[in-house]
Amino acid sequence: MARKANTCALRPLLSAMGSAPYGLWKDDVAFYATKLIDDYGLDSKAIDHTIGWLYVCHKAGILTDEGTGIPISKAGSLEFIETLTRKIALREGLGDLLARGIHAAAEAVGPEALKRADEVGYLGMPEYELLYDPRLYIPHAIFYAMEPSCP
């Protein structure tokens, strides 16, 4: 796996946010996942929320690897993040729904999936996002707009 020294989204992002409570990420994979998300031009926070939602839906038996075409049972692995980001970026299968956001995907899957979206904190604003939201703390906006490690 090739490593890029700088990424637009901070490397710890995926290991420190929504999917972290599920123990999904190892450092090498989190770093590569952030790079991959950058390369596809996707929003790393949205992807992290998506991963958390996929994981809890899989554990509840709502989504399967076969039904989604995404190896959710291997969440945290290179295979998982590569498949997920490719499907979202190219809008393939479930990736097309996920590209519209978790709420749209959850509504399409059904009420149990929608309930899980709320459980992982996506439908409301998670507390940790309030701490850094540039709409609330204007000085943080400059960091969002001008991350120094972006090429």
N, CA, C and O atoms as a GROMACS GRO file, in nm:
protein
  604
    1MET      N    1   0.084  -0.117   0.000
    1MET     CA    2   0.000   0.000   0.000
    1MET      C    3   0.089   0.123   0.000
    1MET      O    4   0.172   0.140   0.089
    2ALA      N    5   0.072   0.207  -0.098
    2ALA     CA    6   0.149   0.331  -0.108
    2ALA      C    7   0.096   0.431  -0.008
    2ALA      O    8  -0.025   0.443   0.010
    3ARG      N    9   0.185   0.503   0.056
    3ARG     CA   10   0.143   0.603   0.152
    3ARG      C   11   0.171   0.742   0.099
    3ARG      O   12   0.274   0.767   0.036
    4LYS      N   13   0.081   0.830   0.126
    4LYS     CA   14   0.095   0.970   0.089
    4LYS      C   15   0.127   1.043   0.219
    4LYS      O   16   0.056   1.025   0.318
    5ALA      N   17   0.229   1.124   0.221
    5ALA     CA   18   0.270   1.190   0.344
    5ALA      C   19   0.164   1.286   0.394
    5ALA      O   20   0.145   1.300   0.515
    6ASN      N   21   0.096   1.352   0.305
    6ASN     CA   22  -0.004   1.451   0.344
    6ASN      C   23  -0.140   1.412   0.289
    6ASN      O   24  -0.152   1.363   0.176
    7THR      N   25  -0.241   1.436   0.368
    7THR     CA   26  -0.377   1.413   0.322
    7THR      C   27  -0.462   1.533   0.361
    7THR      O   28  -0.431   1.603   0.458
    8CYS      N   29  -0.568   1.558   0.284
    8CYS     CA   30  -0.654   1.672   0.315
    8CYS      C   31  -0.730   1.650   0.445
    8CYS      O   32  -0.744   1.744   0.524
    9ALA      N   33  -0.778   1.530   0.469
    9ALA     CA   34  -0.843   1.499   0.595
    9ALA      C   35  -0.735   1.446   0.687
    9ALA      O   36  -0.648   1.370   0.645
   10LEU      N   37  -0.740   1.486   0.811
   10LEU     CA   38  -0.636   1.441   0.903
   10LEU      C   39  -0.640   1.291   0.921
   10LEU      O   40  -0.748   1.232   0.930
   11ARG      N   41  -0.524   1.226   0.926
   11ARG     CA   42  -0.515   1.082   0.937
   11ARG      C   43  -0.592   1.025   1.054
   11ARG      O   44  -0.656   0.921   1.040
   12PRO      N   45  -0.590   1.089   1.170
   12PRO     CA   46  -0.663   1.028   1.282
   12PRO      C   47  -0.814   1.038   1.269
   12PRO      O   48  -0.887   0.982   1.351
   13LEU      N   49  -0.862   1.107   1.167
   13LEU     CA   50  -1.004   1.131   1.157
   13LEU      C   51  -1.086   1.003   1.166
   13LEU      O   52  -1.177   0.994   1.248
   14LEU      N   53  -1.055   0.905   1.084
   14LEU     CA   54  -1.135   0.783   1.085
   14LEU      C   55  -1.114   0.700   1.210
   14LEU      O   56  -1.202   0.622   1.247
   15SER      N   57  -1.001   0.714   1.275
   15SER     CA   58  -0.979   0.634   1.394
   15SER      C   59  -1.033   0.704   1.518
   15SER      O   60  -1.033   0.645   1.627
   16ALA      N   61  -1.079   0.827   1.505
   16ALA     CA   62  -1.122   0.902   1.622
   16ALA      C   63  -1.270   0.941   1.620
   16ALA      O   64  -1.317   1.006   1.713
   17MET      N   65  -1.342   0.902   1.516
   17MET     CA   66  -1.479   0.948   1.507
   17MET      C   67  -1.581   0.836   1.520
   17MET      O   68  -1.561   0.741   1.594
   18GLY      N   69  -1.690   0.849   1.448
   18GLY     CA   70  -1.807   0.763   1.465
   18GLY      C   71  -1.784   0.614   1.463
   18GLY      O   72  -1.846   0.542   1.542
   19SER      N   73  -1.698   0.563   1.375
   19SER     CA   74  -1.682   0.418   1.368
   19SER      C   75  -1.582   0.368   1.471
   19SER      O   76  -1.570   0.247   1.490
   20ALA      N   77  -1.509   0.456   1.536
   20ALA     CA   78  -1.409   0.415   1.634
   20ALA      C   79  -1.466   0.335   1.751
   20ALA      O   80  -1.400   0.241   1.796
   21PRO      N   81  -1.586   0.368   1.803
   21PRO     CA   82  -1.635   0.288   1.915
   21PRO      C   83  -1.653   0.140   1.882
   21PRO      O   84  -1.659   0.056   1.973
   22TYR      N   85  -1.661   0.108   1.756
   22TYR     CA   86  -1.678  -0.031   1.717
   22TYR      C   87  -1.544  -0.102   1.702
   22TYR      O   88  -1.541  -0.221   1.670
   23GLY      N   89  -1.433  -0.031   1.725
   23GLY     CA   90  -1.300  -0.091   1.718
   23GLY      C   91  -1.262  -0.138   1.579
   23GLY      O   92  -1.194  -0.239   1.564
   24LEU      N   93  -1.306  -0.065   1.477
   24LEU     CA   94  -1.288  -0.112   1.340
   24LEU      C   95  -1.151  -0.084   1.281
   24LEU      O   96  -1.106  -0.160   1.195
   25TRP      N   97  -1.084   0.020   1.324
   25TRP     CA   98  -0.966   0.066   1.250
   25TRP      C   99  -0.835   0.032   1.316
   25TRP      O  100  -0.818   0.046   1.437
   26LYS      N  101  -0.743  -0.013   1.235
   26LYS     CA  102  -0.603  -0.025   1.274
   26LYS      C  103  -0.534   0.097   1.213
   26LYS      O  104  -0.581   0.149   1.112
   27ASP      N  105  -0.424   0.144   1.271
   27ASP     CA  106  -0.360   0.267   1.225
   27ASP      C  107  -0.328   0.267   1.076
   27ASP      O  108  -0.356   0.365   1.007
   28ASP      N  109  -0.269   0.159   1.026
   28ASP     CA  110  -0.231   0.156   0.885
   28ASP      C  111  -0.354   0.168   0.794
   28ASP      O  112  -0.350   0.239   0.693
   29VAL      N  113  -0.460   0.099   0.831
   29VAL     CA  114  -0.580   0.102   0.749
   29VAL      C  115  -0.647   0.239   0.759
   29VAL      O  116  -0.695   0.291   0.658
   30ALA      N  117  -0.650   0.298   0.877
   30ALA     CA  118  -0.711   0.431   0.893
   30ALA      C  119  -0.636   0.534   0.809
   30ALA      O  120  -0.698   0.620   0.746
   31PHE      N  121  -0.505   0.526   0.807
   31PHE     CA  122  -0.426   0.618   0.726
   31PHE      C  123  -0.457   0.599   0.577
   31PHE      O  124  -0.481   0.696   0.505
   32TYR      N  125  -0.456   0.475   0.533
   32TYR     CA  126  -0.485   0.445   0.393
   32TYR      C  127  -0.627   0.484   0.356
   32TYR      O  128  -0.652   0.535   0.247
   33ALA      N  129  -0.722   0.459   0.447
   33ALA     CA  130  -0.862   0.494   0.422
   33ALA      C  131  -0.876   0.644   0.402
   33ALA      O  132  -0.946   0.687   0.310
   34THR      N  133  -0.811   0.722   0.485
   34THR     CA  134  -0.817   0.867   0.471
   34THR      C  135  -0.758   0.911   0.338
   34THR      O  136  -0.814   0.999   0.272
   35LYS      N  137  -0.647   0.852   0.299
   35LYS     CA  138  -0.586   0.884   0.170
   35LYS      C  139  -0.679   0.848   0.055
   35LYS      O  140  -0.696   0.925  -0.039
   36LEU      N  141  -0.739   0.730   0.063
   36LEU     CA  142  -0.829   0.683  -0.041
   36LEU      C  143  -0.951   0.775  -0.054
   36LEU      O  144  -0.994   0.808  -0.164
   37ILE      N  145  -1.006   0.814   0.058
   37ILE     CA  146  -1.120   0.905   0.060
   37ILE      C  147  -1.081   1.039  -0.002
   37ILE      O  148  -1.158   1.097  -0.079
   38ASP      N  149  -0.963   1.088   0.031
   38ASP     CA  150  -0.911   1.212  -0.031
   38ASP      C  151  -0.899   1.195  -0.182
   38ASP      O  152  -0.942   1.282  -0.258
   39ASP      N  153  -0.840   1.085  -0.223
   39ASP     CA  154  -0.818   1.062  -0.366
   39ASP      C  155  -0.948   1.060  -0.446
   39ASP      O  156  -0.953   1.107  -0.559
   40TYR      N  157  -1.054   1.006  -0.386
   40TYR     CA  158  -1.184   1.003  -0.452
   40TYR      C  159  -1.260   1.136  -0.437
   40TYR      O  160  -1.362   1.157  -0.503
   41GLY      N  161  -1.210   1.224  -0.351
   41GLY     CA  162  -1.275   1.353  -0.331
   41GLY      C  163  -1.402   1.343  -0.248
   41GLY      O  164  -1.494   1.422  -0.265
   42LEU      N  165  -1.407   1.245  -0.158
   42LEU     CA  166  -1.525   1.225  -0.074
   42LEU      C  167  -1.507   1.293   0.061
   42LEU      O  168  -1.396   1.324   0.102
   43ASP      N  169  -1.617   1.314   0.129
   43ASP     CA  170  -1.618   1.377   0.261
   43ASP      C  171  -1.587   1.272   0.367
   43ASP      O  172  -1.665   1.178   0.386
   44SER      N  173  -1.474   1.286   0.435
   44SER     CA  174  -1.432   1.183   0.531
   44SER      C  175  -1.526   1.171   0.650
   44SER      O  176  -1.545   1.060   0.701
   45LYS      N  177  -1.586   1.280   0.695
   45LYS     CA  178  -1.681   1.270   0.806
   45LYS      C  179  -1.804   1.192   0.762
   45LYS      O  180  -1.853   1.106   0.836
   46ALA      N  181  -1.854   1.221   0.644
   46ALA     CA  182  -1.973   1.151   0.595
   46ALA      C  183  -1.943   1.002   0.576
   46ALA      O  184  -2.027   0.917   0.608
   47ILE      N  185  -1.824   0.970   0.526
   47ILE     CA  186  -1.786   0.830   0.509
   47ILE      C  187  -1.778   0.761   0.645
   47ILE      O  188  -1.822   0.647   0.659
   48ASP      N  189  -1.723   0.829   0.744
   48ASP     CA  190  -1.712   0.770   0.876
   48ASP      C  191  -1.850   0.740   0.934
   48ASP      O  192  -1.872   0.633   0.991
   49HIS      N  193  -1.943   0.834   0.920
   49HIS     CA  194  -2.081   0.810   0.966
   49HIS      C  195  -2.142   0.692   0.890
   49HIS      O  196  -2.212   0.609   0.948
   50THR      N  197  -2.115   0.687   0.761
   50THR     CA  198  -2.168   0.579   0.678
   50THR      C  199  -2.116   0.444   0.726
   50THR      O  200  -2.192   0.347   0.734
   51ILE      N  201  -1.989   0.439   0.759
   51ILE     CA  202  -1.929   0.315   0.808
   51ILE      C  203  -1.996   0.271   0.938
   51ILE      O  204  -2.030   0.154   0.955
   52GLY      N  205  -2.016   0.365   1.029
   52GLY     CA  206  -2.084   0.333   1.155
   52GLY      C  207  -2.224   0.279   1.131
   52GLY      O  208  -2.266   0.182   1.194
   53TRP      N  209  -2.297   0.343   1.039
   53TRP     CA  210  -2.433   0.299   1.008
   53TRP      C  211  -2.434   0.160   0.943
   53TRP      O  212  -2.513   0.074   0.981
   54LEU      N  213  -2.344   0.140   0.845
   54LEU     CA  214  -2.336   0.007   0.782
   54LEU      C  215  -2.306  -0.101   0.886
   54LEU      O  216  -2.365  -0.209   0.883
   55TYR      N  217  -2.216  -0.070   0.976
   55TYR     CA  218  -2.173  -0.167   1.077
   55TYR      C  219  -2.288  -0.206   1.168
   55TYR      O  220  -2.311  -0.325   1.192
   56VAL      N  221  -2.362  -0.107   1.221
   56VAL     CA  222  -2.471  -0.141   1.313
   56VAL      C  223  -2.586  -0.211   1.238
   56VAL      O  224  -2.652  -0.298   1.294
   57CYS      N  225  -2.609  -0.173   1.114
   57CYS     CA  226  -2.712  -0.242   1.034
   57CYS      C  227  -2.671  -0.386   1.006
   57CYS      O  228  -2.755  -0.476   1.006
   58HIS      N  229  -2.544  -0.408   0.981
   58HIS     CA  230  -2.494  -0.544   0.958
   58HIS      C  231  -2.509  -0.628   1.084
   58HIS      O  232  -2.554  -0.743   1.078
   59LYS      N  233  -2.471  -0.572   1.197
   59LYS     CA  234  -2.480  -0.645   1.325
   59LYS      C  235  -2.626  -0.678   1.358
   59LYS      O  236  -2.654  -0.780   1.421
   60ALA      N  237  -2.719  -0.592   1.315
   60ALA     CA  238  -2.861  -0.614   1.342
   60ALA      C  239  -2.925  -0.706   1.238
   60ALA      O  240  -3.043  -0.740   1.250
   61GLY      N  241  -2.848  -0.747   1.137
   61GLY     CA  242  -2.900  -0.836   1.034
   61GLY      C  243  -2.982  -0.766   0.926
   61GLY      O  244  -3.052  -0.831   0.848
   62ILE      N  245  -2.975  -0.634   0.922
   62ILE     CA  246  -3.051  -0.557   0.823
   62ILE      C  247  -2.980  -0.558   0.688
   62ILE      O  248  -3.043  -0.570   0.584
   63LEU      N  249  -2.849  -0.545   0.692
   63LEU     CA  250  -2.768  -0.545   0.570
   63LEU      C  251  -2.670  -0.662   0.572
   63LEU      O  252  -2.617  -0.698   0.677
   64THR      N  253  -2.648  -0.721   0.456
   64THR     CA  254  -2.552  -0.832   0.445
   64THR      C  255  -2.446  -0.798   0.341
   64THR      O  256  -2.465  -0.709   0.258
   65ASP      N  257  -2.337  -0.870   0.347
   65ASP     CA  258  -2.231  -0.853   0.248
   65ASP      C  259  -2.285  -0.881   0.108
   65ASP      O  260  -2.260  -0.806   0.014
   66GLU      N  261  -2.359  -0.990   0.098
   66GLU     CA  262  -2.411  -1.032  -0.033
   66GLU      C  263  -2.513  -0.932  -0.087
   66GLU      O  264  -2.512  -0.899  -0.206
   67GLY      N  265  -2.600  -0.884  -0.001
   67GLY     CA  266  -2.706  -0.793  -0.044
   67GLY      C  267  -2.656  -0.655  -0.082
   67GLY      O  268  -2.717  -0.587  -0.165
   68THR      N  269  -2.545  -0.613  -0.023
   68THR     CA  270  -2.492  -0.479  -0.049
   68THR      C  271  -2.378  -0.478  -0.150
   68THR      O  272  -2.351  -0.377  -0.215
   69GLY      N  273  -2.311  -0.593  -0.164
   69GLY     CA  274  -2.193  -0.597  -0.249
   69GLY      C  275  -2.073  -0.531  -0.182
   69GLY      O  276  -1.971  -0.505  -0.246
   70ILE      N  277  -2.085  -0.505  -0.053
   70ILE     CA  278  -1.979  -0.443   0.027
   70ILE      C  279  -1.945  -0.540   0.140
   70ILE      O  280  -2.036  -0.585   0.209
   71PRO      N  281  -1.818  -0.573   0.160
   71PRO     CA  282  -1.783  -0.668   0.266
   71PRO      C  283  -1.789  -0.606   0.405
   71PRO      O  284  -1.687  -0.583   0.470
   72ILE      N  285  -1.912  -0.578   0.450
   72ILE     CA  286  -1.932  -0.511   0.580
   72ILE      C  287  -1.876  -0.596   0.693
   72ILE      O  288  -1.828  -0.542   0.793
   73SER      N  289  -1.881  -0.727   0.679
   73SER     CA  290  -1.827  -0.815   0.784
   73SER      C  291  -1.677  -0.795   0.801
   73SER      O  292  -1.620  -0.837   0.901
   74LYS      N  293  -1.613  -0.732   0.704
   74LYS     CA  294  -1.469  -0.706   0.710
   74LYS      C  295  -1.442  -0.558   0.734
   74LYS      O  296  -1.336  -0.507   0.697
   75ALA      N  297  -1.538  -0.488   0.798
   75ALA     CA  298  -1.522  -0.344   0.825
   75ALA      C  299  -1.390  -0.319   0.897
   75ALA      O  300  -1.355  -0.391   0.991
   76GLY      N  301  -1.319  -0.219   0.852
   76GLY     CA  302  -1.188  -0.186   0.907
   76GLY      C  303  -1.074  -0.242   0.824
   76GLY      O  304  -0.958  -0.208   0.848
   77SER      N  305  -1.105  -0.326   0.727
   77SER     CA  306  -1.001  -0.385   0.642
   77SER      C  307  -0.981  -0.302   0.515
   77SER      O  308  -1.065  -0.218   0.480
   78LEU      N  309  -0.870  -0.326   0.448
   78LEU     CA  310  -0.845  -0.259   0.320
   78LEU      C  311  -0.951  -0.295   0.218
   78LEU      O  312  -0.999  -0.209   0.144
   79GLU      N  313  -0.988  -0.422   0.212
   79GLU     CA  314  -1.090  -0.466   0.117
   79GLU      C  315  -1.221  -0.390   0.137
   79GLU      O  316  -1.285  -0.348   0.041
   80PHE      N  317  -1.260  -0.373   0.263
   80PHE     CA  318  -1.384  -0.303   0.294
   80PHE      C  319  -1.379  -0.158   0.248
   80PHE      O  320  -1.469  -0.113   0.176
   81ILE      N  321  -1.277  -0.083   0.289
   81ILE     CA  322  -1.273   0.060   0.257
   81ILE      C  323  -1.254   0.083   0.108
   81ILE      O  324  -1.310   0.178   0.053
   82GLU      N  325  -1.177  -0.002   0.042
   82GLU     CA  326  -1.160   0.012  -0.103
   82GLU      C  327  -1.292  -0.011  -0.175
   82GLU      O  328  -1.327   0.064  -0.266
   83THR      N  329  -1.365  -0.114  -0.136
   83THR     CA  330  -1.494  -0.144  -0.200
   83THR      C  331  -1.595  -0.033  -0.171
   83THR      O  332  -1.663   0.014  -0.262
   84LEU      N  333  -1.605   0.008  -0.046
   84LEU     CA  334  -1.701   0.111  -0.007
   84LEU      C  335  -1.676   0.242  -0.081
   84LEU      O  336  -1.769   0.299  -0.139
   85THR      N  337  -1.553   0.291  -0.078
   85THR     CA  338  -1.526   0.420  -0.143
   85THR      C  339  -1.546   0.412  -0.294
   85THR      O  340  -1.598   0.507  -0.354
   86ARG      N  341  -1.506   0.303  -0.355
   86ARG     CA  342  -1.526   0.288  -0.499
   86ARG      C  343  -1.674   0.289  -0.534
   86ARG      O  344  -1.716   0.356  -0.629
   87LYS      N  345  -1.754   0.214  -0.458
   87LYS     CA  346  -1.897   0.206  -0.487
   87LYS      C  347  -1.966   0.342  -0.468
   87LYS      O  348  -2.055   0.377  -0.544
   88ILE      N  349  -1.924   0.416  -0.367
   88ILE     CA  350  -1.984   0.547  -0.345
   88ILE      C  351  -1.940   0.645  -0.454
   88ILE      O  352  -2.023   0.713  -0.513
   89ALA      N  353  -1.811   0.650  -0.480
   89ALA     CA  354  -1.759   0.745  -0.580
   89ALA      C  355  -1.814   0.718  -0.720
   89ALA      O  356  -1.843   0.812  -0.794
   90LEU      N  357  -1.828   0.590  -0.756
   90LEU     CA  358  -1.876   0.555  -0.889
   90LEU      C  359  -2.027   0.529  -0.892
   90LEU      O  360  -2.084   0.496  -0.996
   91ARG      N  361  -2.090   0.546  -0.774
   91ARG     CA  362  -2.236   0.530  -0.760
   91ARG      C  363  -2.284   0.395  -0.811
   91ARG      O  364  -2.379   0.385  -0.889
   92GLU      N  365  -2.215   0.291  -0.764
   92GLU     CA  366  -2.250   0.154  -0.801
   92GLU      C  367  -2.334   0.089  -0.692
   92GLU      O  368  -2.297   0.093  -0.575
   93GLY      N  369  -2.446   0.030  -0.729
   93GLY     CA  370  -2.529  -0.044  -0.633
   93GLY      C  371  -2.569   0.040  -0.514
   93GLY      O  372  -2.617   0.153  -0.530
   94LEU      N  373  -2.548  -0.014  -0.393
   94LEU     CA  374  -2.581   0.059  -0.271
   94LEU      C  375  -2.501   0.189  -0.262
   94LEU      O  376  -2.545   0.285  -0.199
   95GLY      N  377  -2.384   0.193  -0.325
   95GLY     CA  378  -2.303   0.314  -0.326
   95GLY      C  379  -2.378   0.434  -0.381
   95GLY      O  380  -2.353   0.548  -0.340
   96ASP      N  381  -2.470   0.410  -0.476
   96ASP     CA  382  -2.550   0.520  -0.530
   96ASP      C  383  -2.638   0.580  -0.422
   96ASP      O  384  -2.650   0.702  -0.411
   97LEU      N  385  -2.700   0.493  -0.342
   97LEU     CA  386  -2.782   0.543  -0.231
   97LEU      C  387  -2.696   0.612  -0.126
   97LEU      O  388  -2.732   0.718  -0.076
   98LEU      N  389  -2.583   0.550  -0.092
   98LEU     CA  390  -2.495   0.608   0.009
   98LEU      C  391  -2.441   0.743  -0.034
   98LEU      O  392  -2.416   0.830   0.050
   99ALA      N  393  -2.422   0.762  -0.164
   99ALA     CA  394  -2.373   0.892  -0.216
   99ALA      C  395  -2.475   1.002  -0.191
   99ALA      O  396  -2.440   1.120  -0.188
  100ARG      N  397  -2.600   0.965  -0.173
  100ARG     CA  398  -2.705   1.063  -0.144
  100ARG      C  399  -2.715   1.094   0.005
  100ARG      O  400  -2.787   1.186   0.046
  101GLY      N  401  -2.643   1.017   0.086
  101GLY     CA  402  -2.645   1.037   0.231
  101GLY      C  403  -2.710   0.920   0.303
  101GLY      O  404  -2.786   0.843   0.245
  102ILE      N  405  -2.677   0.908   0.430
  102ILE     CA  406  -2.728   0.796   0.510
  102ILE      C  407  -2.880   0.802   0.520
  102ILE      O  408  -2.946   0.698   0.514
  103HIS      N  409  -2.934   0.920   0.536
  103HIS     CA  410  -3.079   0.930   0.553
  103HIS      C  411  -3.152   0.874   0.431
  103HIS      O  412  -3.247   0.797   0.446
  104ALA      N  413  -3.108   0.911   0.311
  104ALA     CA  414  -3.170   0.859   0.188
  104ALA      C  415  -3.152   0.708   0.178
  104ALA      O  416  -3.246   0.636   0.142
  105ALA      N  417  -3.033   0.660   0.211
  105ALA     CA  418  -3.008   0.516   0.205
  105ALA      C  419  -3.093   0.443   0.308
  105ALA      O  420  -3.152   0.338   0.278
  106ALA      N  421  -3.101   0.496   0.429
  106ALA     CA  422  -3.178   0.432   0.535
  106ALA      C  423  -3.327   0.429   0.501
  106ALA      O  424  -3.395   0.330   0.526
  107GLU      N  425  -3.377   0.536   0.443
  107GLU     CA  426  -3.519   0.538   0.403
  107GLU      C  427  -3.546   0.432   0.297
  107GLU      O  428  -3.650   0.367   0.299
  108ALA      N  429  -3.453   0.415   0.205
  108ALA     CA  430  -3.470   0.315   0.099
  108ALA      C  431  -3.463   0.173   0.154
  108ALA      O  432  -3.533   0.084   0.105
  109VAL      N  433  -3.379   0.151   0.254
  109VAL     CA  434  -3.363   0.017   0.311
  109VAL      C  435  -3.483  -0.020   0.399
  109VAL      O  436  -3.529  -0.134   0.396
  110GLY      N  437  -3.533   0.076   0.477
  110GLY     CA  438  -3.650   0.049   0.560
  110GLY      C  439  -3.644   0.111   0.697
  110GLY      O  440  -3.543   0.170   0.735
  111PRO      N  441  -3.754   0.099   0.773
  111PRO     CA  442  -3.764   0.167   0.903
  111PRO      C  443  -3.658   0.123   1.006
  111PRO      O  444  -3.612   0.204   1.085
  112GLU      N  445  -3.621  -0.003   1.004
  112GLU     CA  446  -3.518  -0.049   1.099
  112GLU      C  447  -3.383   0.016   1.068
  112GLU      O  448  -3.309   0.052   1.159
  113ALA      N  449  -3.352   0.031   0.941
  113ALA     CA  450  -3.228   0.097   0.901
  113ALA      C  451  -3.232   0.245   0.937
  113ALA      O  452  -3.130   0.302   0.978
  114LEU      N  453  -3.347   0.307   0.924
  114LEU     CA  454  -3.363   0.448   0.960
  114LEU      C  455  -3.344   0.466   1.110
  114LEU      O  456  -3.284   0.564   1.154
  115LYS      N  457  -3.396   0.372   1.186
  115LYS     CA  458  -3.378   0.376   1.332
  115LYS      C  459  -3.230   0.365   1.367
  115LYS      O  460  -3.182   0.434   1.457
  116ARG      N  461  -3.157   0.279   1.298
  116ARG     CA  462  -3.013   0.264   1.324
  116ARG      C  463  -2.936   0.390   1.287
  116ARG      O  464  -2.837   0.424   1.352
  117ALA      N  465  -2.980   0.460   1.183
  117ALA     CA  466  -2.914   0.586   1.144
  117ALA      C  467  -2.924   0.686   1.258
  117ALA      O  468  -2.829   0.759   1.286
  118ASP      N  469  -3.038   0.690   1.321
  118ASP     CA  470  -3.057   0.780   1.435
  118ASP      C  471  -2.972   0.735   1.553
  118ASP      O  472  -2.917   0.818   1.625
  119GLU      N  473  -2.960   0.605   1.574
  119GLU     CA  474  -2.880   0.551   1.684
  119GLU      C  475  -2.733   0.587   1.672
  119GLU      O  476  -2.668   0.614   1.773
  120VAL      N  477  -2.679   0.587   1.550
  120VAL     CA  478  -2.537   0.620   1.534
  120VAL      C  479  -2.514   0.769   1.533
  120VAL      O  480  -2.402   0.815   1.514
  121GLY      N  481  -2.621   0.846   1.554
  121GLY     CA  482  -2.606   0.990   1.570
  121GLY      C  483  -2.599   1.068   1.442
  121GLY      O  484  -2.560   1.185   1.444
  122TYR      N  485  -2.635   1.006   1.330
  122TYR     CA  486  -2.621   1.079   1.204
  122TYR      C  487  -2.736   1.175   1.179
  122TYR      O  488  -2.714   1.285   1.128
  123LEU      N  489  -2.857   1.136   1.214
  123LEU     CA  490  -2.971   1.220   1.182
  123LEU      C  491  -2.975   1.347   1.267
  123LEU      O  492  -3.028   1.450   1.224
  124GLY      N  493  -2.919   1.339   1.387
  124GLY     CA  494  -2.902   1.458   1.468
  124GLY      C  495  -2.755   1.497   1.458
  124GLY      O  496  -2.677   1.426   1.394
  125MET      N  497  -2.716   1.608   1.517
  125MET     CA  498  -2.575   1.647   1.510
  125MET      C  499  -2.502   1.585   1.628
  125MET      O  500  -2.531   1.618   1.742
  126PRO      N  501  -2.406   1.495   1.602
  126PRO     CA  502  -2.329   1.435   1.711
  126PRO      C  503  -2.256   1.542   1.792
  126PRO      O  504  -2.213   1.644   1.739
  127GLU      N  505  -2.243   1.515   1.921
  127GLU     CA  506  -2.182   1.613   2.010
  127GLU      C  507  -2.042   1.653   1.967
  127GLU      O  508  -2.007   1.771   1.975
  128TYR      N  509  -1.960   1.558   1.921
  128TYR     CA  510  -1.823   1.593   1.884
  128TYR      C  511  -1.819   1.686   1.764
  128TYR      O  512  -1.724   1.763   1.749
  129GLU      N  513  -1.922   1.681   1.678
  129GLU     CA  514  -1.923   1.775   1.566
  129GLU      C  515  -1.957   1.915   1.613
  129GLU      O  516  -1.908   2.013   1.557
  130LEU      N  517  -2.041   1.926   1.716
  130LEU     CA  518  -2.073   2.057   1.768
  130LEU      C  519  -1.949   2.127   1.823
  130LEU      O  520  -1.940   2.250   1.818
  131LEU      N  521  -1.856   2.050   1.873
  131LEU     CA  522  -1.734   2.109   1.928
  131LEU      C  523  -1.647   2.176   1.822
  131LEU      O  524  -1.569   2.266   1.854
  132TYR      N  525  -1.661   2.135   1.696
  132TYR     CA  526  -1.575   2.186   1.590
  132TYR      C  527  -1.651   2.251   1.475
  132TYR      O  528  -1.590   2.294   1.377
  133ASP      N  529  -1.781   2.258   1.486
  133ASP     CA  530  -1.863   2.308   1.377
  133ASP      C  531  -1.826   2.453   1.345
  133ASP      O  532  -1.840   2.541   1.431
  134PRO      N  533  -1.780   2.480   1.222
  134PRO     CA  534  -1.740   2.616   1.188
  134PRO      C  535  -1.856   2.714   1.186
  134PRO      O  536  -1.835   2.835   1.190
  135ARG      N  537  -1.979   2.664   1.180
  135ARG     CA  538  -2.094   2.754   1.188
  135ARG      C  539  -2.111   2.807   1.329
  135ARG      O  540  -2.165   2.916   1.350
  136LEU      N  541  -2.066   2.729   1.428
  136LEU     CA  542  -2.078   2.768   1.567
  136LEU      C  543  -1.952   2.841   1.614
  136LEU      O  544  -1.960   2.941   1.686
  137TYR      N  545  -1.837   2.792   1.574
  137TYR     CA  546  -1.709   2.850   1.611
  137TYR      C  547  -1.641   2.900   1.484
  137TYR      O  548  -1.568   2.826   1.418
  138ILE      N  549  -1.664   3.023   1.452
  138ILE     CA  550  -1.617   3.082   1.327
  138ILE      C  551  -1.467   3.062   1.304
  138ILE      O  552  -1.427   3.035   1.191
  139PRO      N  553  -1.380   3.074   1.406
  139PRO     CA  554  -1.237   3.053   1.381
  139PRO      C  555  -1.203   2.916   1.324
  139PRO      O  556  -1.102   2.900   1.255
  140HIS      N  557  -1.286   2.816   1.352
  140HIS     CA  558  -1.260   2.682   1.298
  140HIS      C  559  -1.281   2.676   1.147
  140HIS      O  560  -1.228   2.586   1.081
  141ALA      N  561  -1.357   2.769   1.094
  141ALA     CA  562  -1.385   2.768   0.950
  141ALA      C  563  -1.256   2.778   0.869
  141ALA      O  564  -1.245   2.717   0.763
  142ILE      N  565  -1.160   2.853   0.917
  142ILE     CA  566  -1.034   2.870   0.843
  142ILE      C  567  -0.960   2.736   0.832
  142ILE      O  568  -0.896   2.709   0.731
  143PHE      N  569  -0.970   2.653   0.935
  143PHE     CA  570  -0.904   2.522   0.930
  143PHE      C  571  -0.972   2.430   0.831
  143PHE      O  572  -0.905   2.352   0.763
  144TYR      N  573  -1.103   2.436   0.823
  144TYR     CA  574  -1.176   2.356   0.727
  144TYR      C  575  -1.142   2.400   0.584
  144TYR      O  576  -1.126   2.318   0.494
  145ALA      N  577  -1.131   2.530   0.565
  145ALA     CA  578  -1.108   2.584   0.431
  145ALA      C  579  -0.964   2.574   0.385
  145ALA      O  580  -0.937   2.564   0.265
  146MET      N  581  -0.869   2.577   0.478
  146MET     CA  582  -0.729   2.590   0.438
  146MET      C  583  -0.639   2.487   0.505
  146MET      O  584  -0.528   2.521   0.548
  147GLU      N  585  -0.682   2.364   0.513
  147GLU     CA  586  -0.598   2.258   0.569
  147GLU      C  587  -0.463   2.262   0.499
  147GLU      O  588  -0.456   2.245   0.377
  148PRO      N  589  -0.355   2.284   0.573
  148PRO     CA  590  -0.224   2.304   0.509
  148PRO      C  591  -0.166   2.183   0.439
  148PRO      O  592  -0.073   2.199   0.360
  149SER      N  593  -0.216   2.064   0.465
  149SER     CA  594  -0.156   1.947   0.403
  149SER      C  595  -0.221   1.909   0.270
  149SER      O  596  -0.179   1.812   0.206
  150CYS      N  597  -0.322   1.983   0.227
  150CYS     CA  598  -0.386   1.953   0.099
  150CYS      C  599  -0.293   1.995  -0.016
  150CYS      O  600  -0.230   2.100  -0.010
  151PRO      N  601  -0.285   1.910  -0.120
  151PRO     CA  602  -0.196   1.945  -0.231
  151PRO      C  603  -0.245   2.066  -0.308
  151PRO      O  604  -0.182   2.107  -0.405
   0.00000   0.00000   0.00000
